């Protein structure tokens, strides 16, 4: 027999998943509105079913398996590009959405709703704070291609010093008469912009990206 409490739990799980999913959908992320709703309601169902299965299976074991299983789903949205990992926030949102669904399924809907509000604030408004932080200390990896001339790497170092940026060289190699180098650079955003402008007009630098 389906009870009113069970129906309300499923609807609440749908709501909390939808709130997180709406934010991800707005930012055009891979795990969006429907995905988050399904994750939340799935975690809620497994948690609700745990006590119904019987004494042979401990409810906490099923809950722990939800955490392990959702980890595989989260890993699927992480990828590496330009020397950086992408999709970490989406993976974390998948993980926390499952936790919210579990909280609803365990009989704590208002606690789950409060946690959803906190998560939404973190995801929706903290990116603005990140922009401010980047203005103070922006971190980039620059990939440069220069002529295979003596002193070109030293020339790049001097450019970075002149821009008053902290740096270290990650790698460099010769290829087809050129030198490809990778530099980790950090400092205020304005200094990065000035550096990019200088590199665009530098005859020694054939190509660069970040």
C-alpha positions as CSV (number, residue, x, y, z in Angstrom):
1,X,0.0,0.0,0.0
2,X,1.4,3.4,-1.0
3,X,1.1,6.0,1.7
4,X,0.8,9.7,1.5
5,X,4.1,10.1,3.2
6,X,5.9,8.0,0.5
7,X,4.3,10.1,-2.2
8,X,5.4,13.3,-0.5
9,X,8.9,11.9,-0.2
10,X,9.2,11.1,-3.9
11,X,7.8,14.5,-4.8
12,X,10.3,16.2,-2.5
13,X,13.1,14.2,-4.0
14,X,11.9,15.3,-7.4
15,X,11.9,19.0,-6.2
16,X,15.4,19.0,-4.7
17,X,16.8,17.3,-7.8
18,X,15.0,19.7,-10.0
19,X,16.4,22.8,-8.2
20,X,20.0,21.5,-8.6
21,X,19.4,20.4,-12.1
22,X,17.9,23.7,-13.2
23,X,21.1,25.5,-12.2
24,X,23.2,22.9,-14.2
25,X,20.8,23.1,-17.2
26,X,21.0,26.9,-17.2
27,X,24.8,26.7,-17.5
28,X,24.5,24.0,-20.3
29,X,26.3,21.3,-18.3
30,X,26.2,17.7,-19.3
31,X,24.2,16.6,-16.3
32,X,21.2,18.9,-16.3
33,X,17.6,19.1,-15.2
34,X,16.4,15.5,-16.0
35,X,19.6,13.8,-14.9
36,X,19.6,15.5,-11.5
37,X,15.9,14.7,-10.9
38,X,16.5,11.0,-11.8
39,X,19.6,10.8,-9.5
40,X,17.7,12.4,-6.6
41,X,14.6,10.2,-7.0
42,X,16.7,7.1,-7.5
43,X,18.7,7.7,-4.4
44,X,15.4,8.4,-2.5
45,X,13.8,5.1,-3.7
46,X,16.8,3.0,-2.8
47,X,16.9,4.6,0.7
48,X,13.1,4.1,1.2
49,X,13.3,0.5,0.0
50,X,16.2,-0.5,2.3
51,X,14.1,-1.1,5.4
52,X,11.5,-2.9,3.3
53,X,13.9,-5.5,1.8
54,X,14.3,-7.4,5.1
55,X,16.7,-8.0,7.9
56,X,19.1,-9.9,5.7
57,X,20.4,-6.7,4.2
58,X,21.5,-3.9,6.5
59,X,20.0,-0.5,5.4
60,X,23.4,1.2,5.9
61,X,25.0,-1.2,3.4
62,X,22.5,-0.2,0.6
63,X,23.1,3.5,1.5
64,X,26.9,3.0,1.2
65,X,26.4,1.3,-2.2
66,X,24.5,4.3,-3.4
67,X,27.5,6.4,-2.7
68,X,29.8,4.0,-4.5
69,X,27.5,3.7,-7.5
70,X,27.0,7.5,-7.8
71,X,30.7,7.9,-7.8
72,X,30.9,6.0,-11.1
73,X,28.3,8.3,-12.6
74,X,30.2,11.4,-11.5
75,X,33.4,10.1,-12.9
76,X,31.8,9.9,-16.3
77,X,31.4,13.7,-16.6
78,X,35.1,14.5,-15.7
79,X,37.5,15.0,-18.6
80,X,40.9,16.6,-19.0
81,X,41.6,19.3,-21.5
82,X,44.3,22.0,-21.8
83,X,46.2,20.6,-18.7
84,X,43.1,21.1,-16.6
85,X,40.3,18.8,-15.3
86,X,36.8,19.8,-16.4
87,X,33.5,18.7,-15.0
88,X,34.5,18.5,-11.3
89,X,31.7,20.8,-10.2
90,X,29.1,18.8,-12.2
91,X,30.5,15.6,-10.7
92,X,30.3,17.0,-7.2
93,X,26.7,18.2,-7.9
94,X,25.8,14.7,-8.9
95,X,27.2,13.3,-5.7
96,X,25.5,15.9,-3.5
97,X,22.2,15.5,-5.3
98,X,22.2,11.8,-4.5
99,X,22.9,12.7,-0.8
100,X,19.9,15.0,-0.9
101,X,17.7,12.3,-2.3
102,X,18.9,9.9,0.4
103,X,18.1,12.5,3.1
104,X,14.5,12.7,1.8
105,X,14.2,8.9,1.6
106,X,15.5,8.6,5.2
107,X,12.6,10.8,6.4
108,X,14.4,14.2,6.6
109,X,12.7,16.3,3.9
110,X,13.1,19.7,5.5
111,X,16.8,19.0,6.2
112,X,17.2,18.1,2.6
113,X,15.4,21.2,1.5
114,X,17.7,23.4,3.7
115,X,20.8,21.7,2.3
116,X,19.4,22.2,-1.3
117,X,19.2,25.9,-0.6
118,X,22.8,26.0,0.6
119,X,24.0,24.0,-2.4
120,X,22.1,26.2,-4.8
121,X,23.6,29.4,-3.3
122,X,27.1,27.9,-3.6
123,X,26.6,26.9,-7.3
124,X,24.7,29.9,-8.5
125,X,26.5,32.8,-6.7
126,X,30.0,31.7,-5.8
127,X,31.2,31.8,-9.5
128,X,30.9,35.6,-9.2
129,X,33.3,35.4,-6.3
130,X,35.7,33.3,-8.4
131,X,35.7,36.1,-11.0
132,X,36.9,38.5,-8.3
133,X,39.5,36.1,-7.1
134,X,40.8,35.6,-10.7
135,X,41.2,39.4,-10.9
136,X,43.6,39.2,-7.9
137,X,45.4,35.9,-8.8
138,X,44.6,34.3,-12.2
139,X,46.3,30.9,-12.9
140,X,47.0,29.9,-16.5
141,X,49.1,27.4,-18.4
142,X,50.5,29.0,-21.6
143,X,51.6,26.8,-24.5
144,X,54.1,28.6,-26.8
145,X,55.8,27.8,-30.1
146,X,58.9,29.8,-30.8
147,X,61.8,29.6,-33.3
148,X,64.6,27.2,-32.4
149,X,66.9,30.1,-31.8
150,X,69.3,30.4,-28.9
151,X,67.9,32.6,-26.2
152,X,64.2,32.3,-27.1
153,X,63.3,30.6,-23.8
154,X,65.3,33.2,-21.9
155,X,63.4,35.9,-23.9
156,X,60.1,34.4,-22.7
157,X,61.3,34.4,-19.1
158,X,62.3,38.0,-19.4
159,X,58.8,38.8,-20.7
160,X,57.2,37.1,-17.7
161,X,59.5,38.9,-15.3
162,X,58.7,42.2,-17.0
163,X,55.0,41.5,-16.6
164,X,55.6,40.8,-12.8
165,X,54.0,37.4,-13.0
166,X,55.0,34.3,-11.0
167,X,55.9,31.4,-13.3
168,X,57.6,28.1,-13.8
169,X,58.3,26.1,-17.0
170,X,56.5,22.8,-17.1
171,X,58.1,21.4,-20.3
172,X,59.9,22.2,-23.5
173,X,60.9,20.3,-26.5
174,X,62.2,20.8,-30.1
175,X,60.0,19.8,-33.0
176,X,60.4,20.6,-36.7
177,X,62.8,23.5,-36.3
178,X,60.7,25.1,-33.5
179,X,60.6,24.9,-29.7
180,X,57.3,24.0,-27.9
181,X,57.2,25.1,-24.3
182,X,54.6,25.0,-21.5
183,X,54.6,27.6,-18.7
184,X,52.5,27.8,-15.5
185,X,51.8,31.4,-14.8
186,X,49.9,33.2,-12.0
187,X,49.2,36.7,-11.1
188,X,46.6,39.5,-11.4
189,X,44.3,39.3,-14.5
190,X,45.4,42.7,-15.8
191,X,49.0,41.6,-16.0
192,X,48.0,38.5,-17.9
193,X,46.2,40.7,-20.4
194,X,49.3,42.8,-20.9
195,X,51.4,39.7,-21.4
196,X,49.0,38.3,-24.0
197,X,49.1,41.6,-25.9
198,X,52.9,41.6,-25.9
199,X,53.0,38.0,-27.1
200,X,50.6,38.7,-29.9
201,X,53.1,41.3,-31.3
202,X,56.3,39.4,-30.5
203,X,58.1,38.2,-33.7
204,X,59.9,35.4,-31.8
205,X,56.6,33.8,-30.7
206,X,55.0,31.9,-33.6
207,X,52.0,30.6,-31.8
208,X,50.6,30.5,-28.3
209,X,47.4,29.4,-26.4
210,X,46.2,29.0,-22.9
